[in-house]
Amino acid sequence: MDSLSLLLVLLAAVCHATWNLAAKRSAHAGGVFLFWSTLLSSIAFLPWALWIMAGAGFRWNWLMLAAILASGCLHLGYSFALQTGYRKADLSVVYPIARGTGPLLSSLGAFLLLGEAPGPLRLLGLLSVVGGILLIATDGRWSTFARPGAMTGLRWGMLTGGLIATYTLVDGSVVKLLLLSPVVLDWGANVVRTMLLAPQVLRDRAGAMAAMRGHWRSAWIVALLAPFGYILVLWAMQRGAPLSVVAPMREMSMMLVALLGVVLLREPVGGARLAGCALMFGGVLLLASS
């Protein structure tokens, strides 16, 4: 991976960590928060998307439109799968499984479908990142997976991770093979999500506005940083960075969230979580050099 692509992925991880902290503080607003943050994203990135589409070299085709529709549906499916998993099972089971299987399955898909070479350094880096994710998310409490109901969390976590891998492969293939602008792809996918979420919110507009009371600042942070961070990831892939490297590296945001949680939210940090950060950092170095 060249230096600019590496910088794009690292900056994307910072964006991802920042908007996740904002979303965490507004998690109880649920689907209403998701609708408003997605709508605000669609509005905020509209001028940029229109400027690109007005360019002389831009040409639409049916494959691009189908890809945008598929991307929007997959991202929305991921959001609902994650929220449902959190309702039906423990977050401490669902979250690490989802974030661990996502990059793992994405990389396997890149090896099998995109013909990327799984060299030894890349494989070791991938396993180190996944191991670091599990340590950070569980703080080394492996008994979490033996509790009653853990299998439910495991199933929802794997479904969520599968959707992460699927949208990563779809979006990565679109920007690499169809050469669709990452800005237009992400903006279009957000428009699709907004339209699919709108009926739920319009049924109770007063309740939707009430649920957002005190959460507008967080909604704007998510609306601006979530798309921008993902656009940076897609740019790195469009520049030639292997998907099997980018997918696990973008999970470095978990390490940043853990560290920011200690500093900003005064969350406790154990030795296992610090070891997970070190393992993930080592994995990222291996991926960057592979």
QUIPE-V304658 format. One record per pair of residues at least 24 apart in sequence whose C-alpha atoms are under 7 Angstrom apart, sorted by the first residue. I is the first residue (numbers start at 1). J is the second residue. D is the distance in whole Angstrom. If there is no record, write none. Layout:
BEGIN
i->{I/I}
j->{J/J}
d->{D/D}
END
This chain:
BEGIN
i->{1/1/5/5/8/8/8/9/9/9/9/9/12/12/12/12/12/13/13/13/13/14/15/15/15/16/16/16/17/17/17/17/19/19/19/19/22/22/22/23/23/26/29/29/32/32/33/33/35/35/36/37/37/37/37/38/38/38/39/40/40/41/41/42/42/42/45/49/49/49/67/68/68/68/69/69/71/71/71/72/72/72/72/73/74/74/75/76/78/78/78/81/81/82/85/85/85/89/89/89/90/92/92/93/93/93/93/93/94/94/94/94/95/96/96/96/97/97/97/98/98/98/98/99/100/100/100/101/101/102/102/102/102/103/103/103/105/105/106/106/106/106/106/107/107/107/110/110/121/121/121/122/122/122/125/125/125/125/126/126/128/128/128/129/129/129/129/129/132/132/132/132/133/135/135/135/136/136/136/139/139/139/140/172/172/172/175/175/176/176/182/182/182/183/186/186/245/249/252}
j->{241/288/236/241/232/233/236/232/233/236/246/250/229/230/232/233/250/250/251/252/253/253/225/226/229/226/229/253/253/254/256/257/221/222/225/226/218/221/222/218/222/215/211/212/201/208/212/219/194/197/219/219/220/222/223/190/194/223/194/220/223/223/224/187/190/191/187/183/184/187/174/185/188/189/189/192/167/171/189/189/190/192/193/193/163/167/167/193/160/163/164/156/160/160/153/156/157/149/152/153/153/137/138/144/145/150/153/154/153/154/156/157/157/133/134/137/154/157/158/157/158/160/161/161/130/133/134/158/161/161/162/164/165/165/247/248/162/165/165/168/169/244/247/243/244/247/243/244/286/287/290/286/287/290/283/284/286/287/248/283/279/280/283/248/279/280/283/284/276/277/279/280/276/272/273/276/273/276/277/270/272/273/272/234/237/243/234/238/237/238/231/234/235/231/227/231/287/284/280}
d->{6/6/5/7/5/7/6/7/6/7/7/6/4/7/6/6/7/5/7/6/4/6/6/7/5/6/6/6/5/7/6/5/6/5/6/6/5/7/7/6/7/6/6/7/7/6/7/7/6/6/7/5/6/6/5/6/6/6/6/7/6/4/6/6/6/6/6/6/5/7/7/6/6/5/6/6/6/7/6/4/6/5/5/7/7/6/7/6/6/6/7/7/6/6/6/5/7/7/6/5/6/7/6/7/6/7/5/6/5/6/6/4/6/6/5/5/7/5/6/4/6/5/4/6/5/6/7/6/5/4/6/5/5/6/5/5/7/6/4/7/6/7/7/7/4/7/6/6/6/7/6/7/5/6/4/6/5/5/6/6/6/6/5/6/7/4/5/7/4/6/5/5/7/6/6/5/4/5/7/6/5/5/5/6/6/7/7/6/7/5/5/6/6/6/7/7/6/6/7}
END
